[in-house]
Amino acid sequence: MRDLIKFFIGFVAGFIAVYRLLSKKEEETDKSQPQLEAFSGDGRIIDVLKKFNEIKKNI
């Protein structure tokens, strides 16, 4: 009976250790990836696309 209790305690301790290790790795990968931001509507990209279309038509 004592062996069974020791096994369960060891299993739970090992599970917690692995869970913490994996959760730390997920946090590190989340921080290392760049976050996508919403497009800022300053209108510059539209002007560039219009000029590109004009150049394309001229060719």
Distance bins in CASP14 RR format, pairs under 12 A and 6 or more apart:
PFRMAT RR
TARGET T0000
AUTHOR 0000-0000-0000
RMODE 2
METHOD distances of the structure
MODEL  1
1 7 0 0 0 0 0 1 0 0 0 0 0
1 8 0 0 0 0 0 1 0 0 0 0 0
2 8 0 0 0 0 0 1 0 0 0 0 0
2 9 0 0 0 0 0 1 0 0 0 0 0
3 9 0 0 0 0 0 1 0 0 0 0 0
3 10 0 0 0 0 0 1 0 0 0 0 0
4 10 0 0 0 0 0 1 0 0 0 0 0
4 11 0 0 0 0 0 1 0 0 0 0 0
5 11 0 0 0 0 0 1 0 0 0 0 0
5 12 0 0 0 0 0 1 0 0 0 0 0
6 12 0 0 0 0 0 1 0 0 0 0 0
6 13 0 0 0 0 0 1 0 0 0 0 0
7 13 0 0 0 0 0 1 0 0 0 0 0
7 14 0 0 0 0 0 1 0 0 0 0 0
8 14 0 0 0 0 0 1 0 0 0 0 0
8 15 0 0 0 0 0 1 0 0 0 0 0
9 15 0 0 0 0 0 1 0 0 0 0 0
9 16 0 0 0 0 0 1 0 0 0 0 0
10 16 0 0 0 0 1 0 0 0 0 0 0
10 17 0 0 0 0 1 0 0 0 0 0 0
10 18 0 0 0 0 0 1 0 0 0 0 0
11 17 0 0 0 0 0 1 0 0 0 0 0
11 18 0 0 0 0 0 1 0 0 0 0 0
12 18 0 0 0 0 0 1 0 0 0 0 0
12 19 0 0 0 0 0 1 0 0 0 0 0
13 19 0 0 0 0 0 1 0 0 0 0 0
13 20 0 0 0 0 0 1 0 0 0 0 0
14 20 0 0 0 0 1 0 0 0 0 0 0
14 21 0 0 0 0 1 0 0 0 0 0 0
14 22 0 0 0 0 0 1 0 0 0 0 0
15 21 0 0 0 0 0 1 0 0 0 0 0
15 22 0 0 0 0 0 1 0 0 0 0 0
16 22 0 0 0 0 0 1 0 0 0 0 0
16 23 0 0 0 0 0 1 0 0 0 0 0
17 23 0 0 0 0 0 1 0 0 0 0 0
17 24 0 0 0 0 0 1 0 0 0 0 0
18 24 0 0 0 0 0 1 0 0 0 0 0
18 25 0 0 0 0 0 1 0 0 0 0 0
19 25 0 0 0 0 0 1 0 0 0 0 0
19 26 0 0 0 0 0 1 0 0 0 0 0
20 26 0 0 0 0 0 1 0 0 0 0 0
20 27 0 0 0 0 0 1 0 0 0 0 0
21 27 0 0 0 0 0 1 0 0 0 0 0
21 28 0 0 0 0 0 1 0 0 0 0 0
22 28 0 0 0 0 0 1 0 0 0 0 0
22 29 0 0 0 0 0 1 0 0 0 0 0
23 29 0 0 0 0 0 1 0 0 0 0 0
23 30 0 0 0 0 0 1 0 0 0 0 0
24 30 0 0 0 0 0 1 0 0 0 0 0
24 31 0 0 0 0 0 1 0 0 0 0 0
25 31 0 0 0 0 0 1 0 0 0 0 0
25 32 0 0 0 0 0 1 0 0 0 0 0
26 32 0 0 0 0 0 1 0 0 0 0 0
26 33 0 0 0 0 0 1 0 0 0 0 0
27 33 0 0 0 0 0 1 0 0 0 0 0
39 45 1 0 0 1 0 0 0 0 0 0 0
39 46 0 0 0 0 0 1 0 0 0 0 0
41 47 0 0 0 0 0 1 0 0 0 0 0
42 48 0 0 0 0 0 1 0 0 0 0 0
43 49 0 0 0 0 1 0 0 0 0 0 0
43 50 0 0 0 0 0 1 0 0 0 0 0
44 50 0 0 0 0 0 1 0 0 0 0 0
44 51 0 0 0 0 0 1 0 0 0 0 0
45 51 0 0 0 0 0 1 0 0 0 0 0
45 52 0 0 0 0 0 1 0 0 0 0 0
46 52 0 0 0 0 0 1 0 0 0 0 0
46 53 0 0 0 0 0 1 0 0 0 0 0
47 53 0 0 0 0 0 1 0 0 0 0 0
47 54 0 0 0 0 0 1 0 0 0 0 0
48 54 0 0 0 0 0 1 0 0 0 0 0
48 55 0 0 0 0 0 1 0 0 0 0 0
49 55 0 0 0 0 0 1 0 0 0 0 0
49 56 0 0 0 0 0 1 0 0 0 0 0
50 56 0 0 0 0 0 1 0 0 0 0 0
50 57 0 0 0 0 0 1 0 0 0 0 0
51 57 0 0 0 0 0 1 0 0 0 0 0
51 58 0 0 0 0 0 1 0 0 0 0 0
52 58 0 0 0 0 0 1 0 0 0 0 0
52 59 0 0 0 0 0 1 0 0 0 0 0
53 59 0 0 0 0 0 1 0 0 0 0 0
END
